[in-house]
Amino acid sequence: DRMTAFGIDLGTTNSVLAVTNSGTMETVSLDQPPGEFAELGFDRVLPTVLADRNGTLEFGWKAKRNPNKLAAVKRLFQTDDDVTIGSQHLKVEEAAAVFFRQIKERAANSGLNLDSAVVTIPANSRGAARFRTKISAGLAGIQVEALLNEPTAAAMAYAKTIRDGDRVLVFDWGGGTLDVTVLQNIDGAFVEEASKGIQRLGGIDLDDAFAAAVRAKLPAGSQLDPFDLELAKVKSSTQEQTVLSLMRGGTVEVTRGELENAIRPLINRTREPVDKCLADLGNARIDHLVMVGGSSKIPMAQ
């Protein structure tokens, strides 16, 4: 169907497939998350996780529970050539291709023929990461129609409110990277004027800092389920405290203030690319701010 088009966001922590058909757009359900995560809006994402179970690969929410897992494969595009998933050794491109193929097969289960797509990439991805993204999708049988910078995609999503000549600063903070990009709407096209980023600063790093702070206050011998810890971080965006169950009995209360204290140094680092972009632009006026990515939902970041 010539009227059907697909877009894939291969995220560091979660991936999303969107489809447009005759002018309407929807995200495609690719996996079934645990109940509490579904209630928080995670019902349309596929965690970008691969795991090995007795020689068979698992994906998504099931893989997140598996200790023999590989998460954040996209981060490896910049630096690594080979990865190990349990007992399996793969090229980075092969690992990503296997994941792209999962997206294609799960789309087929919904009656969708995903043979080509626009794929988004971080604005500050270097050539190798862009090349590997395209190769990996191709190996999975998905022709990449275009690689679209994630901040440009974000600006396009809000295009109706951004007038000709307006500038928009896109603060794109997800699971793995922070990208800050200023674009100007010129005759309906978004032209990038400044872009700075931090390659390894995202939700994964926030999780690590938060986990260290919570574990420091646990009774000796107590353990937390990493899922519960992740859930507490997400819930802290909307509530002041969360009670977590300990794996060997008992509970521990975690407050938003404790999360904020743990991640404050990382939040402060997000100023760096913002300040650099503004300095590059001189006195140019910013008309709109668009914050995208899971980490940008944290009230302290906003």
C-alpha positions as CSV (number, residue, x, y, z in Angstrom):
1,D,0.0,0.0,0.0
2,R,1.6,3.2,-1.2
3,M,-0.2,5.2,1.5
4,T,1.4,3.2,4.3
5,A,4.7,4.4,5.8
6,F,6.7,3.3,8.8
7,G,9.0,5.0,11.2
8,I,11.4,3.2,13.7
9,D,12.9,4.8,16.7
10,L,15.7,2.3,17.8
11,G,16.2,3.7,21.3
12,T,18.9,2.9,23.7
13,T,16.5,1.5,26.3
14,N,13.2,1.2,24.4
15,S,12.2,1.1,20.7
16,V,9.0,2.2,19.0
17,L,7.4,1.4,15.6
18,A,5.0,4.0,14.1
19,V,2.8,3.6,11.1
20,T,0.9,6.2,9.0
21,N,-2.0,5.1,6.8
22,S,-3.9,7.6,4.7
23,G,-2.9,10.5,7.0
24,T,-3.5,8.9,10.4
25,M,-0.5,7.9,12.6
26,E,-0.4,5.3,15.4
27,T,2.3,3.4,17.3
28,V,2.3,-0.4,17.0
29,S,2.1,-2.6,20.1
30,L,5.1,-4.9,19.9
31,D,5.3,-6.4,23.4
32,Q,3.3,-6.9,26.6
33,P,4.9,-5.2,29.6
34,P,4.2,-6.1,33.3
35,G,0.9,-4.5,34.5
36,E,2.4,-1.6,36.4
37,F,4.6,-0.5,33.5
38,A,1.6,-0.8,31.1
39,E,-0.4,1.6,33.3
40,L,2.5,4.1,33.1
41,G,2.4,4.2,29.3
42,F,4.9,1.6,28.4
43,D,2.4,-0.6,26.5
44,R,3.7,0.6,23.1
45,V,7.4,0.2,23.6
46,L,9.7,-2.8,23.0
47,P,12.7,-2.7,25.4
48,T,15.9,-2.7,23.3
49,V,17.2,-5.8,25.1
50,L,18.5,-9.1,23.8
51,A,19.2,-12.1,26.1
52,D,20.3,-15.7,25.8
53,R,18.4,-18.5,27.3
54,N,20.0,-21.9,26.7
55,G,21.1,-20.9,23.2
56,T,17.9,-19.2,22.2
57,L,17.6,-15.4,22.0
58,E,14.9,-13.5,23.9
59,F,13.8,-9.9,23.4
60,G,12.0,-7.1,25.0
61,W,10.4,-7.3,28.5
62,K,11.2,-11.0,28.8
63,A,14.9,-10.3,28.1
64,K,15.0,-7.6,30.7
65,R,14.4,-10.3,33.4
66,N,17.2,-12.4,32.1
67,P,20.7,-12.0,33.6
68,N,22.4,-13.1,30.4
69,K,21.3,-10.0,28.6
70,L,22.7,-7.3,26.3
71,A,21.0,-3.9,26.7
72,A,21.7,-0.6,25.0
73,V,23.1,-2.1,21.8
74,K,22.8,1.3,20.2
75,R,25.5,2.7,22.5
76,L,27.9,0.1,21.1
77,F,27.5,1.5,17.6
78,Q,30.0,4.2,18.4
79,T,32.8,2.0,19.8
80,D,32.5,-1.8,19.8
81,D,32.8,-4.3,17.0
82,D,31.7,-7.5,18.8
83,V,29.2,-8.3,21.6
84,T,28.6,-11.3,23.9
85,I,25.1,-12.3,24.8
86,G,25.2,-15.2,27.2
87,S,27.0,-17.9,25.2
88,Q,26.6,-16.2,21.9
89,H,29.2,-13.9,20.2
90,L,27.9,-11.6,17.5
91,K,29.1,-8.6,15.5
92,V,27.4,-5.4,16.7
93,E,25.6,-5.1,13.4
94,E,24.3,-8.7,13.7
95,A,23.0,-8.1,17.2
96,A,21.1,-5.0,16.0
97,A,19.9,-6.8,12.9
98,V,18.4,-9.5,15.0
99,F,16.6,-6.9,17.0
100,F,15.3,-5.1,13.9
101,R,14.1,-8.5,12.6
102,Q,12.1,-8.9,15.8
103,I,10.4,-5.6,15.1
104,K,9.6,-6.7,11.6
105,E,8.2,-10.1,12.7
106,R,6.1,-8.5,15.5
107,A,4.7,-6.0,13.0
108,A,3.8,-9.0,10.8
109,N,1.8,-10.4,13.7
110,S,-0.3,-7.2,13.5
111,G,-0.8,-7.7,9.8
112,L,1.8,-5.1,8.8
113,N,4.4,-5.6,6.0
114,L,7.4,-3.7,7.4
115,D,9.8,-3.8,4.4
116,S,11.0,-0.2,4.5
117,A,11.0,2.6,7.1
118,V,12.4,5.9,8.1
119,V,14.8,5.3,11.0
120,T,15.7,8.0,13.6
121,I,19.2,8.5,14.9
122,P,20.8,10.8,17.5
123,A,21.9,14.1,16.0
124,N,25.4,13.7,17.2
125,S,25.9,10.2,15.9
126,R,29.1,9.9,14.0
127,G,29.4,8.3,10.6
128,A,30.1,4.7,11.8
129,A,26.9,4.7,13.9
130,R,24.8,5.9,11.0
131,F,26.3,3.4,8.7
132,R,25.8,0.6,11.2
133,T,22.2,1.5,11.7
134,K,21.5,1.3,8.0
135,I,23.4,-2.0,7.6
136,S,21.6,-3.6,10.6
137,A,18.2,-2.7,9.3
138,G,19.1,-3.9,5.8
139,L,20.2,-7.3,7.2
140,A,16.8,-7.6,8.8
141,G,15.0,-7.1,5.5
142,I,14.1,-3.4,6.2
143,Q,15.1,-0.9,3.6
144,V,16.0,2.4,5.2
145,E,14.2,5.1,3.2
146,A,16.0,7.8,5.3
147,L,18.0,8.3,8.4
148,L,16.3,11.2,10.3
149,N,18.0,13.1,13.1
150,E,15.9,12.6,16.3
151,P,15.7,16.3,17.1
152,T,14.4,17.0,13.6
153,A,11.8,14.4,14.0
154,A,10.7,15.9,17.3
155,A,10.5,19.4,15.7
156,M,8.4,18.0,12.8
157,A,6.0,16.4,15.3
158,Y,5.3,19.9,16.6
159,A,5.5,21.6,13.2
160,K,1.9,23.0,13.3
161,T,2.8,25.2,16.3
162,I,6.2,26.4,15.0
163,R,5.7,29.3,12.6
164,D,8.0,30.3,9.7
165,G,11.2,31.9,11.0
166,D,10.7,30.5,14.5
167,R,13.5,28.7,16.3
168,V,13.0,25.6,18.4
169,L,15.4,24.1,20.9
170,V,15.0,20.4,21.1
171,F,16.2,18.9,24.4
172,D,16.3,15.2,23.6
173,W,17.3,13.1,26.7
174,G,16.6,9.4,26.5
175,G,18.1,6.3,27.9
176,G,21.6,6.6,26.5
177,T,22.4,10.0,25.1
178,L,21.6,13.7,25.5
179,D,21.2,15.8,22.3
180,V,20.5,19.5,22.4
181,T,19.7,20.9,19.0
182,V,18.5,24.3,17.8
183,L,16.5,24.3,14.5
184,Q,14.9,27.1,12.6
185,N,11.7,26.7,10.5
186,I,12.5,28.1,7.1
187,D,9.7,27.8,4.6
188,G,8.4,24.6,6.3
189,A,11.8,22.9,6.5
190,F,13.7,22.6,9.7
191,V,17.3,23.7,9.4
192,E,19.8,22.8,12.1
193,E,21.7,25.8,13.4
194,A,23.5,24.3,16.4
195,S,23.8,20.9,18.0
196,K,25.8,19.6,21.0
197,G,25.5,16.4,22.9
198,I,26.9,14.0,25.5
199,Q,27.2,10.5,24.2
200,R,26.9,8.6,27.5
201,L,24.5,10.5,29.6
202,G,21.0,9.1,29.9
203,G,18.5,7.0,31.8
204,I,20.9,4.2,32.2
205,D,23.3,6.4,34.0
206,L,20.5,7.9,36.2
207,D,19.4,4.4,37.1
208,D,22.9,3.5,38.2
209,A,23.2,6.6,40.4
210,F,19.8,6.0,41.9
211,A,20.4,2.3,42.5
212,A,23.7,3.1,44.4
213,A,21.9,5.6,46.6
214,V,19.0,3.3,47.5
215,R,21.3,0.3,48.1
216,A,23.3,2.3,50.6
217,K,20.2,2.7,52.8
218,L,19.1,-1.0,52.7
219,P,19.5,-3.3,55.7
220,A,22.4,-5.7,55.4
221,G,21.7,-8.7,53.2
222,S,18.6,-7.1,51.6
223,Q,18.1,-6.9,47.8
224,L,16.0,-5.0,45.5
225,D,14.4,-6.2,42.2
226,P,15.9,-3.9,39.4
227,F,12.4,-3.8,37.9
228,D,11.1,-2.2,41.1
229,L,13.9,0.3,41.2
230,E,13.2,1.3,37.6
231,L,9.5,1.6,38.4
232,A,10.3,3.8,41.4
233,K,12.3,6.2,39.3
234,V,9.4,6.5,36.8
235,K,6.9,7.0,39.5
236,S,9.0,9.7,41.2
237,S,8.1,12.0,38.3
238,T,4.5,12.1,39.5
239,Q,4.6,11.2,43.2
240,E,6.7,12.3,46.2
241,Q,7.4,8.8,47.6
242,T,7.3,5.2,46.6
243,V,7.4,2.1,48.8
244,L,9.5,-0.8,47.4
245,S,9.3,-4.4,48.4
246,L,12.6,-6.1,49.3
247,M,13.3,-9.5,47.7
248,R,13.8,-11.2,51.1
249,G,10.9,-9.5,52.8
250,G,10.3,-6.1,54.2
251,T,10.0,-2.7,52.4
252,V,11.9,0.5,51.9
253,E,10.6,4.0,51.2
254,V,12.2,6.0,48.5
255,T,11.4,9.7,48.1
256,R,11.7,12.0,45.1
257,G,14.2,14.1,47.1
258,E,16.5,11.0,47.4
259,L,16.3,10.4,43.6
260,E,17.1,14.1,43.0
261,N,20.1,14.1,45.3
262,A,21.5,11.0,43.6
263,I,21.1,12.3,40.1
264,R,21.9,16.0,40.7
265,P,25.4,15.9,39.3
266,L,24.1,14.3,36.1
267,I,21.2,16.8,35.8
268,N,23.8,19.6,36.2
269,R,25.8,18.2,33.3
270,T,22.9,18.7,31.0
271,R,23.5,22.4,31.1
272,E,26.7,22.1,29.2
273,P,25.3,21.4,25.7
274,V,22.5,23.8,26.2
275,D,24.9,26.6,27.1
276,K,27.2,25.7,24.1
277,C,24.3,25.8,21.7
278,L,23.1,29.2,23.0
279,A,26.7,30.5,22.8
280,D,27.0,29.4,19.2
281,L,23.8,31.3,18.3
282,G,24.9,34.6,19.9
283,N,21.8,36.6,20.6
284,A,19.4,34.6,18.5
285,R,15.9,34.2,20.0
286,I,14.6,30.8,21.0
287,D,10.8,30.7,20.4
288,H,10.0,27.1,21.4
289,L,11.3,24.4,23.7
290,V,10.6,20.8,22.9
291,M,11.6,18.2,25.6
292,V,11.6,14.6,24.4
293,G,12.9,11.3,25.7
294,G,12.1,9.5,28.9
295,S,14.7,11.3,31.1
296,S,13.3,14.7,30.1
297,K,10.1,13.9,32.0
298,I,11.9,14.1,35.3
299,P,10.5,17.3,37.0
300,M,14.0,18.3,38.1
301,A,15.2,18.2,34.5
302,Q,12.3,20.3,33.4
